[in-house]
Amino acid sequence: MAEVLKIKNRFLTSLVVWLVQQSLKGQYSRARTRFVNKCQVRIKEVSDFYQELLEKMALKEANNEFKKEKRNINGVMKEVFSFKDKKTEEEFIKEVDELYDEDFILEVSVENKKDLKIIRNIILDTDYKFGPKPDQTPKQTQQAIRIAKEYNEWCEVFENLNIK
């Protein structure tokens, strides 16, 4: 069986965003571009399916926009989509969680093996400092902590990728 890269859909977008923000040159930049292009196809598929779930389950306003409501979630007021009932909302949440828990699978091939080694090196050997920084807002701090945790997920994916 061929070696494969497997990463949860929920971590794919943040990985792509982080990779694109890195200042790279030469073959590192080109390998990143090829990898990001493959990932973007999957990100679009996930986004399209999420949109289909919304169309099927969420309520709409007269102007055909999705209806939203404000809710207190863990002490924070957030705007969320509205559903006809609790059962539909729970089904939507379940479907979205399943979608985000699916793996993006990329088979290691002769054509992409070198690129995947480079991406692994970019991730594992980065000088980027993950985590909160002084003078950040609470929201920025939360986001920095989330990205630091996701970085750990990316590392585990690429550390477990058995390519030489």
C-alpha positions in Angstrom: 0.0 0.0 0.0 1.3 3.4 -0.9 2.2 6.0 1.7 -0.5 8.7 2.2 -0.7 12.0 3.9 -3.9 12.2 6.0 -5.0 15.4 7.7 -8.4 16.3 9.1 -10.5 18.8 7.0 -10.8 20.9 10.1 -7.0 21.6 10.1 -6.5 22.0 6.3 -7.6 25.7 5.9 -5.4 27.0 8.8 -2.4 25.0 7.4 -2.9 26.5 4.0 -3.3 30.0 5.4 -0.2 29.6 7.5 1.9 28.2 4.6 0.9 31.0 2.3 1.9 33.6 5.0 5.4 32.1 5.1 8.2 34.0 3.3 9.7 31.3 1.0 11.8 31.4 -2.1 12.9 29.0 -4.9 11.9 25.4 -4.6 10.3 25.9 -1.2 7.9 28.4 -2.6 7.1 26.3 -5.7 6.6 23.2 -3.5 4.3 25.2 -1.3 2.3 26.4 -4.3 1.8 22.9 -5.7 0.7 21.6 -2.2 -1.6 24.5 -1.5 -3.2 24.1 -5.0 -4.0 20.4 -4.1 -5.4 21.4 -0.7 -7.5 24.2 -2.1 -9.5 21.7 -4.2 -10.4 19.8 -1.0 -11.2 23.1 0.9 -13.6 24.1 -1.9 -15.3 20.6 -1.7 -15.7 21.0 2.0 -17.0 24.6 1.7 -19.5 23.5 -1.0 -20.8 20.7 1.1 -21.1 23.0 4.1 -23.1 25.4 1.9 -25.4 22.5 0.8 -26.0 21.6 4.4 -27.0 25.3 5.1 -29.3 25.4 2.1 -30.9 22.2 3.2 -31.3 22.9 7.0 -31.0 26.6 7.9 -33.8 29.1 7.8 -33.8 32.0 5.3 -35.0 35.5 5.5 -37.4 37.0 2.8 -34.3 38.4 1.0 -33.0 34.7 0.7 -30.1 35.4 3.2 -29.6 32.8 5.9 -31.5 33.9 9.1 -29.2 34.4 12.1 -29.8 35.0 15.8 -27.7 36.1 18.7 -26.9 33.5 21.4 -24.9 33.4 24.5 -22.4 30.7 24.0 -20.0 30.0 26.9 -20.5 33.6 28.1 -19.9 35.2 24.7 -22.7 36.6 22.5 -22.4 35.1 19.1 -24.4 35.3 15.9 -25.5 31.8 14.7 -27.6 30.4 12.0 -31.3 29.8 12.8 -33.0 26.4 12.3 -36.7 25.4 12.3 -36.2 23.4 15.5 -33.6 22.0 17.9 -33.5 18.6 16.1 -32.6 20.2 12.8 -29.9 22.3 14.4 -28.4 19.2 16.2 -28.4 17.3 12.9 -26.6 20.2 11.2 -24.0 20.3 13.9 -23.5 16.5 13.7 -23.2 16.6 9.9 -20.7 19.5 10.0 -18.6 17.8 12.7 -18.5 14.6 10.6 -17.5 16.7 7.5 -14.6 18.4 9.5 -13.5 15.1 10.9 -13.1 13.5 7.5 -9.5 13.1 6.3 -8.0 14.9 3.3 -5.9 12.1 1.8 -3.1 12.7 -0.5 -1.2 9.7 -1.9 2.6 10.1 -1.9 3.7 9.6 -5.5 7.0 10.0 -7.4 5.6 13.4 -8.6 4.8 14.9 -5.2 7.3 13.1 -2.8 9.9 15.9 -3.0 7.2 18.6 -2.5 5.9 16.8 0.6 9.4 16.5 2.1 9.8 20.2 1.6 6.4 21.0 3.2 7.4 18.7 6.1 10.6 20.7 6.5 8.8 24.0 6.3 6.4 22.9 9.1 8.8 21.1 11.4 11.8 23.5 11.0 9.9 26.8 11.1 11.2 29.7 13.1 7.7 31.0 13.5 6.7 31.5 17.1 3.3 30.1 17.8 1.1 31.2 20.7 -0.1 34.5 22.2 2.1 37.6 22.0 2.1 40.7 24.3 -0.4 43.4 23.4 -2.9 41.1 21.7 -6.6 41.5 22.2 -8.4 38.6 24.0 -9.8 37.4 20.6 -6.3 37.5 19.0 -4.9 35.6 22.0 -7.6 32.9 21.6 -6.9 32.6 17.9 -3.1 32.4 18.6 -3.7 29.6 21.0 -5.9 27.8 18.5 -3.3 28.0 15.8 -0.6 26.8 18.2 -2.7 23.7 18.9 -3.4 23.2 15.2 0.4 23.5 14.5 0.9 20.5 16.8 -1.7 18.6 14.7 0.2 19.5 11.5 3.5 18.4 13.0 2.0 15.0 14.0 0.6 14.5 10.5 4.0 15.3 8.8 6.1 13.5 11.5 4.0 10.3 10.8 4.5 10.7 7.0 7.0 8.0 6.2 9.0 9.4 3.2 12.7 9.5 2.8 
